[in-house]
Structures are given as structure tokens and as C-alpha cells.
Amino acid sequence: MIDVSGLSEGEIKNKVNVLRQHIDHKEREIKNHYYEMNLHNKGAKDLRGKRDELHEQAKVLRDSASGYRQRRDEVNKKIAELKKQREEVRDRRSGYTDKIGELKSLRDSLNNVARGRLESLTNAYRSELEKFSSADISLEYEQSLFKRLHELGERVQAIRKANEIHGEIGEIFGKVDEFHQDLDAVNALIQDMAAESQENHEAMRNIYDGVDEIRSRADEYHKRLVEIYEVTKPMKEKIDAAKKSVSEARAELDIYLDRMKDIQLSRDERKQEEKHVAAKEKFNKSGRLSLEDLRLLMENDEIKFGQ
């Protein structure tokens, strides 16, 4: 609290003038800073509007890209399921092809034993059997024919078994062909879906490229906006400091003005007392009063009517 009781009226008036000049100076300073800030803020408003508009455009594009990404992921999921089915078909086909390899090996082994076709071996066996059934053969020749018949019998059985296996191989090949057809169909479907997935992916990437370009422009506006903030921040700080100085000066000015009022009030009271004394002396000497003198005496209960 400032002690002004010891200051003269002249000193107080001087202090009041200094404070008023200081307040006036600071208020002009505040006004000038606000003017500069408004100029920058107008540019900032335009930049902020452009930046926010680009952000909104980017958001719309990202939502669109999200739709393409979702469709791509759904297609890729179906492709994964088809690939799993394809592997299952391949595994089953592999089992059959392994079986064909085993049967071919067995068939070829039997063919090596048979060493001929079924028809020729059967005819040879019948021919040798007729000879064996003849009564006019020697014992040595009969023994030779018996060995020959035994050998031909084994060869006939071998070729029959080989032919059966060959038929079984044909049936398995038919099933393998069905697997090939299934695989071809699955592969074609996978390729079609892969093309669809790629289309969605490329559409998504193109959109994201557009988003990146828009974001780059928005970042440029934001950078310029930050530069404006960096310029106006010191201005705001100066305005705040000037406002604080004005507030403090006004508080101090109020103290001096209150003191001025007290001095003026004391002066007015002394003048009134002097007028009151003069009016009283005048009344006592001459008994005559002016209206002003009468008012002063009545206010001090020097004269009362009705008594």
C-alpha cells in the first residue's frame, strides 16, 4: 500500500499526470499490438480454414480407401480358403499318384514275368496242353511239357494280374484327371480373385497417395500457421504485460485521486467554515444577511425559525 499522506498537493498532481501519461502510452501500445495481431490473425484464419478443409478432404478419402481395403481383405480371405482347399486336393491327388507309381512298378514286374500278351500266352498254353494230353508221347517229352505248362501257367497268371492292375491304374488316372480339373478350376478362381484383390489394392494405394499429397499441403498450411503463432505469441505477451502495467497504474492512480479528493474536501470544508464565520460576524454586526449567508447559518443551526 502506497503512503501518500506526506505528499503535497503539487506532488500528487504531478504523480497523477505521470500515471495518466503512462496509462495512455500503454493503451496506445496495446491498441497497436492488437492492430498487428489482427492483421496476422486474419491470415491465420485463412490458413486455418484451408488446412481444416484439406484435413476434411483427406478424411473423406481415407474412408473411401478403407472401403477398398476391406474389400481387398475379404477377397484375400477367400483366396486363402481356396488355397487351403487346393492344397487338400493336391494332397489327395498326390496319394493317388503315389498309388499309381506303386501299381506301375508291380505291373511292370508282372509283365517281366509274363513276357508276352495274354492272347499269345493262352494259345501257347492250350497248344502245349493238347500235346501233353496226347497218349503218344514219351515220358521224357511229357516231363518237358509239364515244366513248359507250369511256366506258361505262371506267365498267364502274371499277365492277367498285370492287366487287372493296368485297368486299376486307368481308373485311378481318371480320378487324377478329375483332380486336375478341380485344381484348374480352383486356380482359375484364385487368379480371378487375385486380380480383383489387386485392383482394390491399387485403388486403395492411389487414394492413399492422394491423401499423402493433401496431407503434405495441409502440413504446409499448418507450418505457416505455426509461424504466425510464433510471431503473435510475443505480441500477446507484450499485450498481457501492458495490460498488467495499466491495471497496476490505475490502482496506483486511484490512490492518488482519492488523496486529491480528500485534499479538495478539506479545502472545501475550510472555505465553508470561513464563509460561515464571516456570515455570523456580519449578522452580529449589522443584522443583515444575504441568502447565501442565511443558508450557511441555518445549516449550522445558528438561526432557527419558529422559536
Salt bridges, closest charged atoms under 4 A:
GLU9 OE2 - LYS13 NZ 3.59
GLU9 OE1 - ARG267 NH2 2.22
ASP24 OD2 - ARG28 NH1 2.00
GLU27 OE2 - ARG250 NH2 2.35
GLU29 OE1 - HIS25 NE2 3.77
GLU29 OE1 - LYS26 NZ 3.55
GLU29 OE2 - HIS33 NE2 3.84
ASP52 OD1 - ARG51 NH2 3.09
ASP63 OD2 - LYS59 NZ 3.45
ASP73 OD1 - ARG72 NH2 2.94
GLU87 OE2 - ARG90 NH1 3.03
ASP108 OD1 - ARG107 NE 3.48
GLU128 OE2 - LYS131 NZ 3.66
GLU151 OE2 - ARG115 NH2 3.12
GLU151 OE1 - ARG148 NH1 3.92
GLU154 OE2 - HIS150 NE2 2.92
ASP209 OD1 - ARG205 NH2 3.42
ASP212 OD1 - ARG215 NH1 3.05
GLU213 OE1 - ARG217 NH1 3.77
ASP240 OD2 - LYS236 NZ 3.34
GLU252 OE2 - LYS15 NZ 3.87
GLU273 OE2 - HIS276 ND1 3.70
GLU292 OE2 - ARG295 NH2 2.32
ASP293 OD2 - LYS282 NZ 3.45
GLU299 OE2 - ARG295 NH1 2.60
GLU302 OE2 - HIS276 NE2 3.44
GLU302 OE1 - LYS280 NZ 3.74
